[in-house]
Amino acid sequence: MEYAMNREDDVEVVEREACFRGFYQLDRLHLRHRLFAGGMGKLINRELFVRHDAVCVLPYDPQHDCVVLIEQFRIGALDKSANPWLLELVAGLIDKDEVPEEVARREALEEANLQLTSLWPITQYYPSPGGSDERVHLYVGRCSSEGVGGVYGLAEEGEDIRVHVWSLADALAAVKDGRIDNAASIIALQWLALNRAEVRGLWS
């Protein structure tokens, strides 16, 4: 029987330094952890990008088999993409006094002027656990796509968000050809493709 690793017994944090404090945080940890072969490993240093957890939601109209996607400028894509305006899900960070479902509904209003009538949890995951502690709560949200579109976002946060309504088939084609190239959108759209019949059966 294989030994099950756990944080309490198998990781020793010797020191944790605060390297940067702003909207985001960067810490440096000096630690050692148990090895698969047995015993504790040598002392290693790792930088950790400390972030709020996030919520991402794919608005879906089961009556018309359409999804609502948003388009906005992303600094992370500036140096590595010909077009740094990405097609994405509605998303936002979780404040300490919020639950993920509240964030999903709030961000749908702010970013797309959408009312979500139901939320279907897909999964929770770490998008980049090698250097970040962010955890994403992923949903499909039921909505009507009729009359949806325009430009939204909070001006005080520098948001400039264009809203698109696409057929699910077109969105999946955009995943296949690389036009949609961010993790949350790919995961949610592929999940919906696999579970479309069940979702439409319950929501239509």
C-alpha positions as CSV (number, residue, x, y, z in Angstrom):
1,M,0.0,0.0,0.0
2,E,1.4,3.4,-1.0
3,Y,2.0,6.0,1.7
4,A,-0.4,8.9,1.5
5,M,1.3,12.3,1.8
6,N,-0.4,15.0,3.8
7,R,0.5,18.6,4.6
8,E,0.7,18.4,8.4
9,D,3.2,15.6,8.7
10,D,5.1,15.7,5.4
11,V,5.8,19.4,4.8
12,E,8.0,21.5,7.1
13,V,8.0,25.3,6.4
14,V,11.1,26.7,8.0
15,E,10.6,30.3,7.0
16,R,8.0,32.4,5.0
17,E,9.1,35.8,3.8
18,A,6.7,38.6,2.5
19,C,8.4,39.7,-0.7
20,F,5.7,42.0,-2.0
21,R,2.3,43.3,-0.8
22,G,-0.1,45.0,-3.2
23,F,-3.3,44.0,-4.8
24,Y,-1.5,40.7,-5.2
25,Q,1.1,39.2,-2.8
26,L,4.3,37.4,-3.4
27,D,5.9,35.2,-0.6
28,R,9.1,33.2,-0.5
29,L,8.9,29.9,1.4
30,H,11.9,28.0,2.6
31,L,10.7,24.4,3.2
32,R,11.4,20.7,2.9
33,H,9.0,17.9,2.2
34,R,8.9,14.1,2.4
35,L,10.2,12.2,-0.6
36,F,8.4,9.3,-2.3
37,A,11.4,7.2,-1.6
38,G,11.2,8.0,2.1
39,G,12.7,10.6,4.4
40,M,12.7,14.3,4.2
41,G,14.2,16.1,1.2
42,K,16.7,19.0,1.3
43,L,15.7,22.5,2.0
44,I,14.3,24.3,-1.0
45,N,13.1,27.8,-1.8
46,R,9.9,28.5,-3.7
47,E,8.2,31.8,-4.6
48,L,4.4,31.7,-4.1
49,F,2.0,34.1,-5.9
50,V,-0.7,34.6,-3.3
51,R,-4.1,35.4,-4.8
52,H,-7.8,35.5,-3.9
53,D,-9.7,32.5,-5.1
54,A,-11.7,33.1,-8.3
55,V,-15.1,32.3,-9.8
56,C,-15.6,31.6,-13.5
57,V,-19.0,31.1,-15.0
58,L,-20.1,30.1,-18.5
59,P,-23.5,31.7,-19.2
60,Y,-25.6,29.2,-21.2
61,D,-29.0,29.6,-22.8
62,P,-30.4,26.1,-23.0
63,Q,-33.4,27.2,-25.2
64,H,-31.2,28.4,-28.0
65,D,-28.1,26.3,-27.2
66,C,-26.0,29.4,-27.0
67,V,-23.2,30.6,-24.7
68,V,-22.3,34.1,-23.7
69,L,-18.6,34.9,-23.9
70,I,-16.8,38.2,-23.0
71,E,-13.8,39.8,-24.7
72,Q,-11.3,42.0,-22.9
73,F,-7.6,43.0,-23.0
74,R,-5.3,40.7,-20.9
75,I,-1.8,41.9,-19.9
76,G,-0.6,38.3,-19.6
77,A,-1.2,37.7,-23.3
78,L,0.5,40.9,-24.5
79,D,4.0,39.4,-25.2
80,K,2.9,36.0,-26.4
81,S,-0.2,36.5,-28.5
82,A,-0.8,38.4,-31.7
83,N,-4.1,39.5,-30.2
84,P,-4.2,40.2,-26.4
85,W,-8.0,40.6,-26.4
86,L,-9.1,37.2,-25.2
87,L,-12.5,35.5,-25.4
88,E,-13.3,34.3,-21.9
89,L,-15.9,33.4,-19.3
90,V,-17.5,35.9,-16.9
91,A,-15.1,35.9,-13.9
92,G,-14.2,37.6,-10.6
93,L,-12.3,37.3,-7.4
94,I,-13.9,36.2,-4.1
95,D,-13.8,38.6,-1.3
96,K,-13.5,37.2,2.2
97,D,-17.2,37.7,3.0
98,E,-18.6,36.2,-0.2
99,V,-19.5,32.8,-1.4
100,P,-18.7,31.7,-4.9
101,E,-22.3,31.7,-6.1
102,E,-22.7,35.4,-5.1
103,V,-19.6,36.3,-7.1
104,A,-20.9,34.5,-10.2
105,R,-24.2,36.4,-10.1
106,R,-22.6,39.7,-9.4
107,E,-19.9,39.4,-12.1
108,A,-22.5,38.3,-14.7
109,L,-24.4,41.6,-14.1
110,E,-21.2,43.8,-14.1
111,E,-19.5,42.2,-17.0
112,A,-22.4,41.1,-19.3
113,N,-25.6,42.7,-17.9
114,L,-26.9,39.2,-17.4
115,Q,-29.2,37.7,-14.9
116,L,-28.3,34.1,-14.0
117,T,-31.3,32.1,-13.0
118,S,-29.5,28.9,-12.0
119,L,-25.9,27.8,-11.4
120,W,-24.5,24.3,-12.1
121,P,-21.1,23.6,-10.4
122,I,-18.6,22.0,-12.7
123,T,-15.5,21.7,-10.6
124,Q,-12.8,23.5,-8.5
125,Y,-9.2,23.4,-9.6
126,Y,-5.7,25.1,-9.3
127,P,-4.8,26.8,-12.6
128,S,-1.1,27.0,-11.8
129,P,-0.2,25.2,-8.6
130,G,3.6,25.3,-9.3
131,G,3.7,28.9,-8.2
132,S,0.2,30.2,-7.2
133,D,-2.3,29.3,-4.5
134,E,-5.3,30.5,-6.5
135,R,-8.2,28.0,-6.7
136,V,-11.0,28.5,-9.3
137,H,-14.6,27.7,-8.7
138,L,-16.1,26.9,-12.2
139,Y,-19.8,27.0,-13.1
140,V,-22.3,27.0,-15.9
141,G,-25.0,29.6,-15.4
142,R,-28.5,29.5,-16.9
143,C,-29.5,32.6,-18.8
144,S,-31.5,34.0,-21.7
145,S,-29.4,35.2,-24.6
146,E,-32.1,37.3,-26.1
147,G,-31.0,40.9,-26.6
148,V,-27.6,40.2,-25.0
149,G,-24.6,42.2,-26.2
150,G,-22.8,45.5,-25.8
151,V,-19.9,46.8,-23.8
152,Y,-19.9,46.7,-20.1
153,G,-17.5,46.6,-17.1
154,L,-16.7,48.9,-14.2
155,A,-14.9,52.1,-15.4
156,E,-13.3,52.6,-12.0
157,E,-11.6,49.2,-12.4
158,G,-10.4,50.0,-16.0
159,E,-12.8,47.3,-17.4
160,D,-13.8,47.5,-21.1
161,I,-15.7,44.3,-21.8
162,R,-17.4,43.4,-25.0
163,V,-20.2,40.7,-24.8
164,H,-20.7,38.0,-27.5
165,V,-23.4,35.4,-28.0
166,W,-22.2,32.3,-29.8
167,S,-23.8,29.0,-30.6
168,L,-22.2,26.3,-28.5
169,A,-21.1,24.6,-31.7
170,D,-19.2,27.8,-32.8
171,A,-17.6,28.2,-29.3
172,L,-16.4,24.6,-29.4
173,A,-14.9,25.2,-32.9
174,A,-13.1,28.2,-31.5
175,V,-11.6,25.9,-28.8
176,K,-10.5,23.4,-31.5
177,D,-8.8,26.0,-33.7
178,G,-7.2,27.9,-30.8
179,R,-9.2,31.2,-30.8
180,I,-10.3,30.4,-27.3
181,D,-7.0,29.6,-25.5
182,N,-7.5,30.1,-21.7
183,A,-8.0,27.2,-19.3
184,A,-11.4,28.1,-17.6
185,S,-13.1,28.6,-21.0
186,I,-11.7,25.4,-22.5
187,I,-12.7,23.3,-19.4
188,A,-16.2,24.8,-19.1
189,L,-17.0,24.5,-22.8
190,Q,-15.7,20.9,-23.1
191,W,-17.7,20.0,-19.9
192,L,-20.8,21.5,-21.4
193,A,-20.2,19.6,-24.7
194,L,-20.1,16.3,-22.7
195,N,-23.0,17.1,-20.4
196,R,-25.2,19.2,-22.8
197,A,-28.1,16.7,-23.0
198,E,-28.4,16.5,-19.2
199,V,-28.2,20.3,-18.8
200,R,-30.7,21.0,-21.5
201,G,-33.0,18.3,-20.1
202,L,-33.1,19.9,-16.7
203,W,-33.0,23.6,-17.7
204,S,-35.1,23.7,-20.9
